[in-house]
Amino acid sequence: TPSGSRGLLTTRPAETGAVLLEVPLSATLMDAPTDDEAVEDAALLPQLSPPWSRGLPAATQLSLSVLSRRRSAGWAAFLASWPAESPSLAVSCEPDELRALLAASADPGIRRLGTDGEELASLSAESCAHVSSLYAAARDAAEAAYCSGSLPSEASFRRA
């Protein structure tokens, strides 16, 4: 949408309740059900994150799910369409570069941060620390399940 939100835009009127888009579950990435929920459809199992990640936060599971599909024939083209480089983080930008990035954002809240680079740099540093803690928890879970060899690098995890 013009504001930068996700959504669906139609070119003609649609009736209330009309199905405008259907996405098969086989074309989705998802986190696993909680331990006390069962996966009722065995066809969904390949879409889930690795079994050892089941107790981790949803964002961690989704990142691991994306990374496990990088070489999958059904996902390779889609994942290759993502940017080759992660966006610059505020902590790694020069002040002028940061102001330009913020000014170009479609999100008014982000543009407002352009007037306070210190606040954005602080938020970015917090975000980096949070992702590092998510990765550390994933590493610990993988090691506990004797699957640490299947864990991607922290740089790959950050990008996903």
Buried (B, 14 or more C-beta within 10 A) or exposed (E): EEEEEEEEEEEEEEEEEEEEEEEEEEEEBBBBEEEEEEEEEEEBEEBBBBEBBBEBEEEBBBBBBBBBBEEEEEBEEEBEEEEEEEEEBBBEBEEEEBBEBBEEBEEEEBEEBBEEBEEBBEBBEEBBEEBEEBBEBBBEBBEEBEBBEEBBEBEBBBBB
